[in-house]
Amino acid sequence: MYRITKEFHFSASHQLSGLPEDHQCARMHGHNYIVMVELSAAELNAYGFVRDYTELRPLKHYIDEEIDHRHLNDVFDYDLVTAEYMAKHFYDWCKARWPETTAVKVSETPKTWAEYRP
């Protein structure tokens, strides 16, 4: 199996409702997010690629236009705007465009990652 990954970066704020008042994530706060999309294929295309990285530009445009420097609670339709939910959101968005999508990871901090992989 061949695998490729590509990273996308954005900054945004969010607030996690339902947490105890003294929990740091209960307050509005922001992160410098990293989204890593993974695509896999058993065979390479005629050019020797799983998929040409330039074909992933629509994800960059989507992030830049709809998500970057926004309050994520206003962007997404769910109350718990966690890295886990965002990983699933980006997975679904990518899978609809690129069937080779196998996983998406989202990082909120340099030491933390959430992954959605069906």
NUVO-430207 format. One record per atom (N, C-alpha, C, O): residue in one letter; atom name; x, y, z. Coordinates in pm, whole numbers. Each point is the difference from the previous one (the first is absolute). Layout:
<site residuo="A" atomo="CA" east="X" north="Y" up="Z"/>
...
# end
This chain:
<site residuo="M" atomo="N" east="86" north="-118" up="0"/>
<site residuo="M" atomo="CA" east="-86" north="118" up="0"/>
<site residuo="M" atomo="C" east="90" north="124" up="0"/>
<site residuo="M" atomo="O" east="94" north="10" up="79"/>
<site residuo="Y" atomo="N" east="-125" north="82" up="-168"/>
<site residuo="Y" atomo="CA" east="71" north="129" up="-4"/>
<site residuo="Y" atomo="C" east="-80" north="102" up="79"/>
<site residuo="Y" atomo="O" east="-123" north="0" up="-4"/>
<site residuo="R" atomo="N" east="194" north="87" up="76"/>
<site residuo="R" atomo="CA" east="-66" north="104" up="79"/>
<site residuo="R" atomo="C" east="70" north="132" up="-21"/>
<site residuo="R" atomo="O" east="123" north="6" up="-7"/>
<site residuo="I" atomo="N" east="-203" north="100" up="-4"/>
<site residuo="I" atomo="CA" east="54" north="135" up="-1"/>
<site residuo="I" atomo="C" east="-75" north="81" up="104"/>
<site residuo="I" atomo="O" east="-114" north="-32" up="35"/>
<site residuo="T" atomo="N" east="178" north="136" up="15"/>
<site residuo="T" atomo="CA" east="-66" north="92" up="92"/>
<site residuo="T" atomo="C" east="35" north="143" up="-40"/>
<site residuo="T" atomo="O" east="103" north="25" up="-63"/>
<site residuo="K" atomo="N" east="-191" north="65" up="99"/>
<site residuo="K" atomo="CA" east="27" north="142" up="-20"/>
<site residuo="K" atomo="C" east="-59" north="76" up="117"/>
<site residuo="K" atomo="O" east="-109" north="-30" up="46"/>
<site residuo="E" atomo="N" east="182" north="131" up="0"/>
<site residuo="E" atomo="CA" east="-42" north="83" up="113"/>
<site residuo="E" atomo="C" east="-60" north="130" up="-49"/>
<site residuo="E" atomo="O" east="41" north="56" up="-102"/>
<site residuo="F" atomo="N" east="-139" north="-9" up="178"/>
<site residuo="F" atomo="CA" east="-63" north="129" up="-22"/>
<site residuo="F" atomo="C" east="-7" north="70" up="136"/>
<site residuo="F" atomo="O" east="-25" north="-66" up="101"/>
<site residuo="H" atomo="N" east="46" north="197" up="-97"/>
<site residuo="H" atomo="CA" east="5" north="73" up="126"/>
<site residuo="H" atomo="C" east="-105" north="111" up="3"/>
<site residuo="H" atomo="O" east="-30" north="62" up="-102"/>
<site residuo="F" atomo="N" east="-25" north="-39" up="221"/>
<site residuo="F" atomo="CA" east="-90" north="113" up="19"/>
<site residuo="F" atomo="C" east="-3" north="37" up="148"/>
<site residuo="F" atomo="O" east="38" north="-80" up="86"/>
<site residuo="S" atomo="N" east="-84" north="201" up="-58"/>
<site residuo="S" atomo="CA" east="-16" north="47" up="136"/>
<site residuo="S" atomo="C" east="-147" north="32" up="22"/>
<site residuo="S" atomo="O" east="-66" north="56" up="-88"/>
<site residuo="A" atomo="N" east="15" north="-92" up="204"/>
<site residuo="A" atomo="CA" east="-141" north="23" up="29"/>
<site residuo="A" atomo="C" east="-24" north="-11" up="150"/>
<site residuo="A" atomo="O" east="83" north="-53" up="74"/>
<site residuo="S" atomo="N" east="-198" north="105" up="-31"/>
<site residuo="S" atomo="CA" east="-40" north="-12" up="140"/>
<site residuo="S" atomo="C" east="-116" north="-98" up="12"/>
<site residuo="S" atomo="O" east="-68" north="-31" up="-98"/>
<site residuo="H" atomo="N" east="47" north="-17" up="219"/>
<site residuo="H" atomo="CA" east="-117" north="-82" up="32"/>
<site residuo="H" atomo="C" east="-20" north="1" up="149"/>
<site residuo="H" atomo="O" east="84" north="49" up="76"/>
<site residuo="Q" atomo="N" east="-198" north="-104" up="-35"/>
<site residuo="Q" atomo="CA" east="-34" north="-11" up="141"/>
<site residuo="Q" atomo="C" east="-77" north="-128" up="18"/>
<site residuo="Q" atomo="O" east="-94" north="-27" up="-75"/>
<site residuo="L" atomo="N" east="131" north="-53" up="173"/>
<site residuo="L" atomo="CA" east="-66" north="-128" up="24"/>
<site residuo="L" atomo="C" east="-100" north="15" up="113"/>
<site residuo="L" atomo="O" east="37" north="17" up="116"/>
<site residuo="S" atomo="N" east="-164" north="-23" up="-152"/>
<site residuo="S" atomo="CA" east="-105" north="14" up="100"/>
<site residuo="S" atomo="C" east="-18" north="-131" up="75"/>
<site residuo="S" atomo="O" east="34" north="-107" up="-50"/>
<site residuo="G" atomo="N" east="-87" north="117" up="171"/>
<site residuo="G" atomo="CA" east="-29" north="-118" up="79"/>
<site residuo="G" atomo="C" east="114" north="-43" up="90"/>
<site residuo="G" atomo="O" east="-17" north="-90" up="82"/>
<site residuo="L" atomo="N" east="133" north="150" up="-96"/>
<site residuo="L" atomo="CA" east="112" north="-34" up="88"/>
<site residuo="L" atomo="C" east="-13" north="78" up="131"/>
<site residuo="L" atomo="O" east="-69" north="102" up="4"/>
<site residuo="P" atomo="N" east="133" north="-149" up="102"/>
<site residuo="P" atomo="CA" east="-3" north="77" up="124"/>
<site residuo="P" atomo="C" east="54" north="142" up="-23"/>
<site residuo="P" atomo="O" east="89" north="21" up="-83"/>
<site residuo="E" atomo="N" east="-144" north="76" up="155"/>
<site residuo="E" atomo="CA" east="37" north="140" up="-18"/>
<site residuo="E" atomo="C" east="150" north="25" up="10"/>
<site residuo="E" atomo="O" east="53" north="87" up="-70"/>
<site residuo="D" atomo="N" east="15" north="-163" up="155"/>
<site residuo="D" atomo="CA" east="143" north="24" up="20"/>
<site residuo="D" atomo="C" east="87" north="-73" up="-103"/>
<site residuo="D" atomo="O" east="123" north="9" up="5"/>
<site residuo="H" atomo="N" east="-184" north="-82" up="-97"/>
<site residuo="H" atomo="CA" east="78" north="-69" up="-104"/>
<site residuo="H" atomo="C" east="45" north="104" up="-103"/>
<site residuo="H" atomo="O" east="-80" north="81" up="-45"/>
<site residuo="Q" atomo="N" east="208" north="-85" up="9"/>
<site residuo="Q" atomo="CA" east="54" north="102" up="-90"/>
<site residuo="Q" atomo="C" east="-70" north="3" up="-137"/>
<site residuo="Q" atomo="O" east="-5" north="106" up="-63"/>
<site residuo="C" atomo="N" east="-48" north="-217" up="18"/>
<site residuo="C" atomo="CA" east="-66" north="-4" up="-131"/>
<site residuo="C" atomo="C" east="-144" north="48" up="5"/>
<site residuo="C" atomo="O" east="-64" north="14" up="-104"/>
<site residuo="A" atomo="N" east="12" north="12" up="225"/>
<site residuo="A" atomo="CA" east="-135" north="54" up="13"/>
<site residuo="A" atomo="C" east="-2" north="148" up="-40"/>
<site residuo="A" atomo="O" east="-104" north="54" up="-37"/>
<site residuo="R" atomo="N" east="220" north="11" up="47"/>
<site residuo="R" atomo="CA" east="11" north="139" up="-43"/>
<site residuo="R" atomo="C" east="28" north="5" up="-150"/>
<site residuo="R" atomo="O" east="55" north="-94" up="-56"/>
<site residuo="M" atomo="N" east="-93" north="203" up="-7"/>
<site residuo="M" atomo="CA" east="35" north="16" up="-140"/>
<site residuo="M" atomo="C" east="152" north="11" up="-9"/>
<site residuo="M" atomo="O" east="64" north="73" up="76"/>
<site residuo="H" atomo="N" east="-8" north="-147" up="-170"/>
<site residuo="H" atomo="CA" east="144" north="-1" up="-18"/>
<site residuo="H" atomo="C" east="31" north="-38" up="-144"/>
<site residuo="H" atomo="O" east="-89" north="-41" up="-74"/>
<site residuo="G" atomo="N" east="213" north="53" up="35"/>
<site residuo="G" atomo="CA" east="36" north="-29" up="-138"/>
<site residuo="G" atomo="C" east="117" north="-95" up="-11"/>
<site residuo="G" atomo="O" east="73" north="-26" up="96"/>
<site residuo="H" atomo="N" east="-57" north="-26" up="-217"/>
<site residuo="H" atomo="CA" east="108" north="-93" up="-32"/>
<site residuo="H" atomo="C" east="54" north="31" up="-139"/>
<site residuo="H" atomo="O" east="-67" north="61" up="-83"/>
<site residuo="N" atomo="N" east="188" north="-104" up="61"/>
<site residuo="N" atomo="CA" east="57" north="-5" up="-133"/>
<site residuo="N" atomo="C" east="-11" north="-146" up="-43"/>
<site residuo="N" atomo="O" east="83" north="-84" up="37"/>
<site residuo="Y" atomo="N" east="-186" north="55" up="-114"/>
<site residuo="Y" atomo="CA" east="-34" north="-137" up="-36"/>
<site residuo="Y" atomo="C" east="85" north="-50" up="-117"/>
<site residuo="Y" atomo="O" east="45" north="76" up="-85"/>
<site residuo="I" atomo="N" east="-25" north="-206" up="85"/>
<site residuo="I" atomo="CA" east="56" north="-70" up="-114"/>
<site residuo="I" atomo="C" east="-97" north="-111" up="-38"/>
<site residuo="I" atomo="O" east="-43" north="-77" up="85"/>
<site residuo="V" atomo="N" east="8" north="71" up="-212"/>
<site residuo="V" atomo="CA" east="-82" north="-107" up="-54"/>
<site residuo="V" atomo="C" east="88" north="-82" up="-92"/>
<site residuo="V" atomo="O" east="60" north="54" up="-93"/>
<site residuo="M" atomo="N" east="-51" north="-184" up="118"/>
<site residuo="M" atomo="CA" east="79" north="-88" up="-87"/>
<site residuo="M" atomo="C" east="-94" north="-100" up="-64"/>
<site residuo="M" atomo="O" east="-65" north="-79" up="68"/>
<site residuo="V" atomo="N" east="60" north="83" up="-200"/>
<site residuo="V" atomo="CA" east="-84" north="-94" up="-74"/>
<site residuo="V" atomo="C" east="89" north="-110" up="-56"/>
<site residuo="V" atomo="O" east="110" north="25" up="-50"/>
<site residuo="E" atomo="N" east="-159" north="-148" up="60"/>
<site residuo="E" atomo="CA" east="73" north="-117" up="-50"/>
<site residuo="E" atomo="C" east="-81" north="-64" up="-111"/>
<site residuo="E" atomo="O" east="-120" north="-21" up="13"/>
<site residuo="L" atomo="N" east="187" north="-10" up="-123"/>
<site residuo="L" atomo="CA" east="-62" north="-71" up="-112"/>
<site residuo="L" atomo="C" east="81" north="-125" up="-26"/>
<site residuo="L" atomo="O" east="123" north="1" up="12"/>
<site residuo="S" atomo="N" east="-190" north="-110" up="-49"/>
<site residuo="S" atomo="CA" east="66" north="-129" up="-21"/>
<site residuo="S" atomo="C" east="-53" north="-65" up="-126"/>
<site residuo="S" atomo="O" east="-114" north="22" up="-41"/>
<site residuo="A" atomo="N" east="201" north="-102" up="-21"/>
<site residuo="A" atomo="CA" east="-40" north="-75" up="-119"/>
<site residuo="A" atomo="C" east="87" north="-125" up="-12"/>
<site residuo="A" atomo="O" east="119" north="2" up="33"/>
<site residuo="A" atomo="N" east="-180" north="-108" up="-79"/>
<site residuo="A" atomo="CA" east="75" north="-124" up="-23"/>
<site residuo="A" atomo="C" east="87" north="12" up="-124"/>
<site residuo="A" atomo="O" east="106" north="-62" up="-9"/>
<site residuo="E" atomo="N" east="-151" north="142" up="-86"/>
<site residuo="E" atomo="CA" east="73" north="21" up="-126"/>
<site residuo="E" atomo="C" east="18" north="149" up="-22"/>
<site residuo="E" atomo="O" east="-84" north="81" up="40"/>
<site residuo="L" atomo="N" east="194" north="-44" up="-104"/>
<site residuo="L" atomo="CA" east="25" north="139" up="-34"/>
<site residuo="L" atomo="C" east="-62" north="32" up="-135"/>
<site residuo="L" atomo="O" east="-21" north="-88" up="-83"/>
<site residuo="N" atomo="N" east="-9" north="217" up="62"/>
<site residuo="N" atomo="CA" east="-57" north="40" up="-129"/>
<site residuo="N" atomo="C" east="109" north="2" up="-107"/>
<site residuo="N" atomo="O" east="115" north="-36" up="26"/>
<site residuo="A" atomo="N" east="-150" north="78" up="-145"/>
<site residuo="A" atomo="CA" east="93" north="-2" up="-114"/>
<site residuo="A" atomo="C" east="123" north="87" up="23"/>
<site residuo="A" atomo="O" east="103" north="-21" up="-65"/>
<site residuo="Y" atomo="N" east="-112" north="118" up="156"/>
<site residuo="Y" atomo="CA" east="113" north="89" up="29"/>
<site residuo="Y" atomo="C" east="83" north="-47" up="119"/>
<site residuo="Y" atomo="O" east="97" north="66" up="38"/>
<site residuo="G" atomo="N" east="-136" north="-178" up="21"/>
<site residuo="G" atomo="CA" east="72" north="-51" up="116"/>
<site residuo="G" atomo="C" east="-44" north="61" up="131"/>
<site residuo="G" atomo="O" east="75" north="-3" up="98"/>
<site residuo="F" atomo="N" east="-196" north="58" up="-94"/>
<site residuo="F" atomo="CA" east="-53" north="66" up="120"/>
<site residuo="F" atomo="C" east="-118" north="-78" up="56"/>
<site residuo="F" atomo="O" east="-72" north="-68" up="-74"/>
<site residuo="V" atomo="N" east="51" north="78" up="206"/>
<site residuo="V" atomo="CA" east="-130" north="-34" up="57"/>
<site residuo="V" atomo="C" east="-100" north="103" up="-53"/>
<site residuo="V" atomo="O" east="-106" north="-34" up="-51"/>
<site residuo="R" atomo="N" east="143" north="161" up="65"/>
<site residuo="R" atomo="CA" east="-72" north="114" up="-58"/>
<site residuo="R" atomo="C" east="99" north="116" up="0"/>
<site residuo="R" atomo="O" east="79" north="14" up="93"/>
<site residuo="D" atomo="N" east="-85" north="67" up="-196"/>
<site residuo="D" atomo="CA" east="88" north="117" up="-8"/>
<site residuo="D" atomo="C" east="-34" north="95" up="115"/>
<site residuo="D" atomo="O" east="-117" north="34" up="19"/>
<site residuo="Y" atomo="N" east="217" north="10" up="56"/>
<site residuo="Y" atomo="CA" east="-24" north="91" up="113"/>
<site residuo="Y" atomo="C" east="-73" north="127" up="-42"/>
<site residuo="Y" atomo="O" east="-77" north="56" up="78"/>
<site residuo="T" atomo="N" east="100" north="-10" up="-201"/>
<site residuo="T" atomo="CA" east="-68" north="123" up="-43"/>
<site residuo="T" atomo="C" east="-151" north="-18" up="-9"/>
<site residuo="T" atomo="O" east="-74" north="98" up="5"/>
<site residuo="E" atomo="N" east="28" north="-221" up="-18"/>
<site residuo="E" atomo="CA" east="-144" north="-25" up="-4"/>
<site residuo="E" atomo="C" east="-67" north="23" up="136"/>
<site residuo="E" atomo="O" east="-122" north="4" up="9"/>
<site residuo="L" atomo="N" east="202" north="10" up="96"/>
<site residuo="L" atomo="CA" east="-54" north="22" up="134"/>
<site residuo="L" atomo="C" east="-20" north="148" up="32"/>
<site residuo="L" atomo="O" east="-41" north="35" up="110"/>
<site residuo="R" atomo="N" east="69" north="51" up="-207"/>
<site residuo="R" atomo="CA" east="-17" north="145" up="21"/>
<site residuo="R" atomo="C" east="-140" north="40" up="46"/>
<site residuo="R" atomo="O" east="-13" north="94" up="78"/>
<site residuo="P" atomo="N" east="-93" north="-161" up="-123"/>
<site residuo="P" atomo="CA" east="-133" north="40" up="48"/>
<site residuo="P" atomo="C" east="-12" north="-6" up="153"/>
<site residuo="P" atomo="O" east="-77" north="78" up="58"/>
<site residuo="L" atomo="N" east="148" north="-167" up="8"/>
<site residuo="L" atomo="CA" east="-5" north="-3" up="147"/>
<site residuo="L" atomo="C" east="63" north="125" up="57"/>
<site residuo="L" atomo="O" east="-52" north="58" up="96"/>
<site residuo="K" atomo="N" east="163" north="-14" up="-152"/>
<site residuo="K" atomo="CA" east="63" north="124" up="45"/>
<site residuo="K" atomo="C" east="-95" north="118" up="-19"/>
<site residuo="K" atomo="O" east="-14" north="84" up="89"/>
<site residuo="H" atomo="N" east="-51" north="-78" up="-205"/>
<site residuo="H" atomo="CA" east="-94" north="109" up="-26"/>
<site residuo="H" atomo="C" east="-118" north="-4" up="97"/>
<site residuo="H" atomo="O" east="-42" north="104" up="52"/>
<site residuo="Y" atomo="N" east="-12" north="-224" up="-26"/>
<site residuo="Y" atomo="CA" east="-109" north="-15" up="95"/>
<site residuo="Y" atomo="C" east="41" north="49" up="139"/>
<site residuo="Y" atomo="O" east="-73" north="77" up="63"/>
<site residuo="I" atomo="N" east="189" north="-121" up="-17"/>
<site residuo="I" atomo="CA" east="48" north="42" up="132"/>
<site residuo="I" atomo="C" east="21" north="151" up="4"/>
<site residuo="I" atomo="O" east="-43" north="66" up="94"/>
<site residuo="D" atomo="N" east="111" north="-12" up="-196"/>
<site residuo="D" atomo="CA" east="29" north="144" up="-1"/>
<site residuo="D" atomo="C" east="-126" north="84" up="-4"/>
<site residuo="D" atomo="O" east="-8" north="103" up="67"/>
<site residuo="E" atomo="N" east="-91" north="-145" up="-144"/>
<site residuo="E" atomo="CA" east="-120" north="81" up="-21"/>
<site residuo="E" atomo="C" east="-107" north="-19" up="108"/>
<site residuo="E" atomo="O" east="-72" north="94" up="32"/>
<site residuo="E" atomo="N" east="62" north="-214" up="23"/>
<site residuo="E" atomo="CA" east="-113" north="-30" up="89"/>
<site residuo="E" atomo="C" east="38" north="-19" up="147"/>
<site residuo="E" atomo="O" east="-86" north="12" up="87"/>
<site residuo="I" atomo="N" east="213" north="-41" up="-57"/>
<site residuo="I" atomo="CA" east="35" north="-42" up="135"/>
<site residuo="I" atomo="C" east="108" north="87" up="65"/>
<site residuo="I" atomo="O" east="-9" north="32" up="118"/>
<site residuo="D" atomo="N" east="109" north="7" up="-194"/>
<site residuo="D" atomo="CA" east="114" north="74" up="56"/>
<site residuo="D" atomo="C" east="-45" north="132" up="63"/>
<site residuo="D" atomo="O" east="-78" north="75" up="-58"/>
<site residuo="H" atomo="N" east="131" north="-49" up="177"/>
<site residuo="H" atomo="CA" east="-27" north="123" up="76"/>
<site residuo="H" atomo="C" east="-150" north="22" up="24"/>
<site residuo="H" atomo="O" east="-51" north="112" up="-11"/>
<site residuo="R" atomo="N" east="-17" north="-220" up="45"/>
<site residuo="R" atomo="CA" east="-142" north="8" up="35"/>
<site residuo="R" atomo="C" east="-21" north="-64" up="138"/>
<site residuo="R" atomo="O" east="88" north="-68" up="53"/>
<site residuo="H" atomo="N" east="-205" north="92" up="2"/>
<site residuo="H" atomo="CA" east="-41" north="-66" up="123"/>
<site residuo="H" atomo="C" east="-71" north="-129" up="-41"/>
<site residuo="H" atomo="O" east="-109" north="6" up="-56"/>
<site residuo="L" atomo="N" east="169" north="-119" up="83"/>
<site residuo="L" atomo="CA" east="-46" north="-128" up="-53"/>
<site residuo="L" atomo="C" east="-141" north="-37" up="47"/>
<site residuo="L" atomo="O" east="-71" north="-73" up="-70"/>
<site residuo="N" atomo="N" east="29" north="121" up="185"/>
<site residuo="N" atomo="CA" east="-137" north="-26" up="46"/>
<site residuo="N" atomo="C" east="-102" north="63" up="-95"/>
<site residuo="N" atomo="O" east="-115" north="-46" up="-6"/>
<site residuo="D" atomo="N" east="155" north="149" up="-67"/>
<site residuo="D" atomo="CA" east="-88" north="63" up="-99"/>
<site residuo="D" atomo="C" east="9" north="-68" up="-136"/>
<site residuo="D" atomo="O" east="-88" north="17" up="-84"/>
<site residuo="V" atomo="N" east="194" north="-93" up="61"/>
<site residuo="V" atomo="CA" east="24" north="-65" up="-129"/>
<site residuo="V" atomo="C" east="-68" north="-136" up="-7"/>
<site residuo="V" atomo="O" east="-66" north="-32" up="-99"/>
<site residuo="F" atomo="N" east="81" north="-47" up="204"/>
<site residuo="F" atomo="CA" east="-50" north="-138" up="-1"/>
<site residuo="F" atomo="C" east="-137" north="-9" up="65"/>
<site residuo="F" atomo="O" east="-36" north="82" up="85"/>
<site residuo="D" atomo="N" east="-40" north="-183" up="-125"/>
<site residuo="D" atomo="CA" east="-137" north="-18" up="47"/>
<site residuo="D" atomo="C" east="-11" north="-83" up="127"/>
<site residuo="D" atomo="O" east="-109" north="-49" up="31"/>
<site residuo="Y" atomo="N" east="217" north="30" up="42"/>
<site residuo="Y" atomo="CA" east="-9" north="-79" up="122"/>
<site residuo="Y" atomo="C" east="59" north="80" up="116"/>
<site residuo="Y" atomo="O" east="87" north="84" up="-20"/>
<site residuo="D" atomo="N" east="-136" north="-113" up="141"/>
<site residuo="D" atomo="CA" east="40" north="77" up="117"/>
<site residuo="D" atomo="C" east="141" north="-31" up="46"/>
<site residuo="D" atomo="O" east="71" north="88" up="49"/>
<site residuo="L" atomo="N" east="-30" north="-211" up="-64"/>
<site residuo="L" atomo="CA" east="132" north="-41" up="47"/>
<site residuo="L" atomo="C" east="99" north="6" up="-116"/>
<site residuo="L" atomo="O" east="19" north="-98" up="-73"/>
<site residuo="V" atomo="N" east="44" north="211" up="58"/>
<site residuo="V" atomo="CA" east="95" north="20" up="-110"/>
<site residuo="V" atomo="C" east="138" north="-47" up="48"/>
<site residuo="V" atomo="O" east="87" north="80" up="34"/>
<site residuo="T" atomo="N" east="-72" north="-212" up="-33"/>
<site residuo="T" atomo="CA" east="125" north="-61" up="44"/>
<site residuo="T" atomo="C" east="83" north="-41" up="-121"/>
<site residuo="T" atomo="O" east="-51" north="-5" up="-113"/>
<site residuo="A" atomo="N" east="177" north="-23" up="136"/>
<site residuo="A" atomo="CA" east="88" north="-47" up="-107"/>
<site residuo="A" atomo="C" east="-53" north="-131" up="-57"/>
<site residuo="A" atomo="O" east="13" north="-26" up="-119"/>
<site residuo="E" atomo="N" east="-73" north="-57" up="204"/>
<site residuo="E" atomo="CA" east="-56" north="-127" up="-46"/>
<site residuo="E" atomo="C" east="-113" north="22" up="-100"/>
<site residuo="E" atomo="O" east="-3" north="-64" up="-105"/>
<site residuo="Y" atomo="N" east="-90" north="154" up="138"/>
<site residuo="Y" atomo="CA" east="-110" north="29" up="-92"/>
<site residuo="Y" atomo="C" east="52" north="65" up="-128"/>
<site residuo="Y" atomo="O" east="-50" north="-28" up="-109"/>
<site residuo="M" atomo="N" east="149" north="116" up="122"/>
<site residuo="M" atomo="CA" east="55" north="64" up="-120"/>
<site residuo="M" atomo="C" east="70" north="-101" up="-90"/>
<site residuo="M" atomo="O" east="-7" north="11" up="-122"/>
<site residuo="A" atomo="N" east="75" north="-108" up="181"/>
<site residuo="A" atomo="CA" east="66" north="-103" up="-82"/>
<site residuo="A" atomo="C" east="-104" north="-75" up="-83"/>
<site residuo="A" atomo="O" east="24" north="-27" up="-118"/>
<site residuo="K" atomo="N" east="-137" north="-5" up="177"/>
<site residuo="K" atomo="CA" east="-108" north="-67" up="-74"/>
<site residuo="K" atomo="C" east="-58" north="92" up="-108"/>
<site residuo="K" atomo="O" east="-26" north="-44" up="-112"/>
<site residuo="H" atomo="N" east="7" north="169" up="145"/>
<site residuo="H" atomo="CA" east="-50" north="97" up="-98"/>
<site residuo="H" atomo="C" east="93" north="9" up="-121"/>
<site residuo="H" atomo="O" east="-46" north="-10" up="-114"/>
<site residuo="F" atomo="N" east="174" north="28" up="138"/>
<site residuo="F" atomo="CA" east="95" north="11" up="-111"/>
<site residuo="F" atomo="C" east="12" north="-132" up="-76"/>
<site residuo="F" atomo="O" east="18" north="0" up="-122"/>
<site residuo="Y" atomo="N" east="-28" north="-111" up="193"/>
<site residuo="Y" atomo="CA" east="1" north="-130" up="-69"/>
<site residuo="Y" atomo="C" east="-116" north="-8" up="-98"/>
<site residuo="Y" atomo="O" east="20" north="-34" up="-117"/>
<site residuo="D" atomo="N" east="-140" north="64" up="163"/>
<site residuo="D" atomo="CA" east="-118" north="-7" up="-87"/>
<site residuo="D" atomo="C" east="14" north="95" up="-119"/>
<site residuo="D" atomo="O" east="-35" north="-36" up="-112"/>
<site residuo="W" atomo="N" east="85" north="156" up="137"/>
<site residuo="W" atomo="CA" east="17" north="100" up="-106"/>
<site residuo="W" atomo="C" east="98" north="-53" up="-105"/>
<site residuo="W" atomo="O" east="-25" north="10" up="-120"/>
<site residuo="C" atomo="N" east="137" north="-65" up="166"/>
<site residuo="C" atomo="CA" east="102" north="-51" up="-92"/>
<site residuo="C" atomo="C" east="-46" north="-125" up="-72"/>
<site residuo="C" atomo="O" east="20" north="-13" up="-121"/>
<site residuo="K" atomo="N" east="-82" north="-80" up="192"/>
<site residuo="K" atomo="CA" east="-43" north="-127" up="-60"/>
<site residuo="K" atomo="C" east="-100" north="24" up="-113"/>
<site residuo="K" atomo="O" east="-1" north="-74" up="-99"/>
<site residuo="A" atomo="N" east="-82" north="177" up="112"/>
<site residuo="A" atomo="CA" east="-97" north="32" up="-104"/>
<site residuo="A" atomo="C" east="68" north="47" up="-129"/>
<site residuo="A" atomo="O" east="-58" north="-8" up="-108"/>
<site residuo="R" atomo="N" east="181" north="57" up="120"/>
<site residuo="R" atomo="CA" east="72" north="52" up="-115"/>
<site residuo="R" atomo="C" east="109" north="-94" up="-50"/>
<site residuo="R" atomo="O" east="27" north="-8" up="-120"/>
<site residuo="W" atomo="N" east="35" north="-63" up="213"/>
<site residuo="W" atomo="CA" east="112" north="-89" up="-33"/>
<site residuo="W" atomo="C" east="-24" north="-135" up="66"/>
<site residuo="W" atomo="O" east="22" north="-15" up="120"/>
<site residuo="P" atomo="N" east="-68" north="-83" up="-197"/>
<site residuo="P" atomo="CA" east="-33" north="-131" up="58"/>
<site residuo="P" atomo="C" east="118" north="-69" up="67"/>
<site residuo="P" atomo="O" east="-20" north="-93" up="78"/>
<site residuo="E" atomo="N" east="140" north="135" up="-108"/>
<site residuo="E" atomo="CA" east="119" north="-62" up="62"/>
<site residuo="E" atomo="C" east="21" north="45" up="144"/>
<site residuo="E" atomo="O" east="89" north="-52" up="68"/>
<site residuo="T" atomo="N" east="-168" north="146" up="-19"/>
<site residuo="T" atomo="CA" east="14" north="49" up="137"/>
<site residuo="T" atomo="C" east="-20" north="-114" up="98"/>
<site residuo="T" atomo="O" east="-102" north="-70" up="-5"/>
<site residuo="T" atomo="N" east="199" north="50" up="95"/>
<site residuo="T" atomo="CA" east="-10" north="-109" up="98"/>
<site residuo="T" atomo="C" east="-1" north="49" up="144"/>
<site residuo="T" atomo="O" east="-42" north="-73" up="90"/>
<site residuo="A" atomo="N" east="89" north="196" up="-65"/>
<site residuo="A" atomo="CA" east="1" north="52" up="137"/>
<site residuo="A" atomo="C" east="25" north="150" up="-2"/>
<site residuo="A" atomo="O" east="55" north="55" up="-96"/>
<site residuo="V" atomo="N" east="-97" north="9" up="203"/>
<site residuo="V" atomo="CA" east="32" north="141" up="23"/>
<site residuo="V" atomo="C" east="37" north="15" up="146"/>
<site residuo="V" atomo="O" east="-67" north="-54" up="89"/>
<site residuo="K" atomo="N" east="174" north="128" up="-65"/>
<site residuo="K" atomo="CA" east="44" north="32" up="136"/>
<site residuo="K" atomo="C" east="-8" north="151" up="19"/>
<site residuo="K" atomo="O" east="24" north="77" up="-93"/>
<site residuo="V" atomo="N" east="-59" north="-36" up="215"/>
<site residuo="V" atomo="CA" east="-6" north="141" up="34"/>
<site residuo="V" atomo="C" east="81" north="22" up="127"/>
<site residuo="V" atomo="O" east="-15" north="-73" up="98"/>
<site residuo="S" atomo="N" east="100" north="173" up="-102"/>
<site residuo="S" atomo="CA" east="81" north="37" up="116"/>
<site residuo="S" atomo="C" east="-41" north="139" up="48"/>
<site residuo="S" atomo="O" east="-14" north="93" up="-79"/>
<site residuo="E" atomo="N" east="-3" north="-82" up="211"/>
<site residuo="E" atomo="CA" east="-25" north="131" up="61"/>
<site residuo="E" atomo="C" east="127" north="57" up="62"/>
<site residuo="E" atomo="O" east="15" north="122" up="9"/>
<site residuo="T" atomo="N" east="74" north="-209" up="32"/>
<site residuo="T" atomo="CA" east="126" north="42" up="61"/>
<site residuo="T" atomo="C" east="111" north="-89" up="-57"/>
<site residuo="T" atomo="O" east="-29" north="-105" up="-57"/>
<site residuo="P" atomo="N" east="154" north="145" up="71"/>
<site residuo="P" atomo="CA" east="109" north="-82" up="-54"/>
<site residuo="P" atomo="C" east="6" north="-142" up="56"/>
<site residuo="P" atomo="O" east="63" north="-88" up="-60"/>
<site residuo="K" atomo="N" east="-126" north="63" up="174"/>
<site residuo="K" atomo="CA" east="9" north="-132" up="62"/>
<site residuo="K" atomo="C" east="-128" north="-81" up="-6"/>
<site residuo="K" atomo="O" east="-4" north="-112" up="50"/>
<site residuo="T" atomo="N" east="-103" north="166" up="-112"/>
<site residuo="T" atomo="CA" east="-126" north="-73" up="0"/>
<site residuo="T" atomo="C" east="-56" north="-16" up="-142"/>
<site residuo="T" atomo="O" east="8" north="92" up="-82"/>
<site residuo="W" atomo="N" east="-62" north="-210" up="57"/>
<site residuo="W" atomo="CA" east="-63" north="-32" up="-129"/>
<site residuo="W" atomo="C" east="-126" north="-80" up="24"/>
<site residuo="W" atomo="O" east="-5" north="-84" up="90"/>
<site residuo="A" atomo="N" east="-98" north="110" up="-171"/>
<site residuo="A" atomo="CA" east="-119" north="-83" up="-5"/>
<site residuo="A" atomo="C" east="-11" north="-52" up="-142"/>
<site residuo="A" atomo="O" east="30" north="73" up="-95"/>
<site residuo="E" atomo="N" east="-71" north="-197" up="80"/>
<site residuo="E" atomo="CA" east="-7" north="-63" up="-131"/>
<site residuo="E" atomo="C" east="-135" north="-63" up="-24"/>
<site residuo="E" atomo="O" east="-58" north="-62" up="90"/>
<site residuo="Y" atomo="N" east="7" north="77" up="-213"/>
<site residuo="Y" atomo="CA" east="-116" north="-77" up="-42"/>
<site residuo="Y" atomo="C" east="44" north="-91" up="-114"/>
<site residuo="Y" atomo="O" east="49" north="47" up="-103"/>
<site residuo="R" atomo="N" east="-68" north="-176" up="123"/>
<site residuo="R" atomo="CA" east="33" north="-102" up="-99"/>
<site residuo="R" atomo="C" east="-107" north="-106" up="9"/>
<site residuo="R" atomo="O" east="-8" north="-72" up="99"/>
<site residuo="P" atomo="N" east="-78" north="61" up="-203"/>
<site residuo="P" atomo="CA" east="-108" north="-101" up="10"/>
<site residuo="P" atomo="C" east="54" north="-141" up="1"/>
<site residuo="P" atomo="O" east="-78" north="-96" up="8"/>
# end
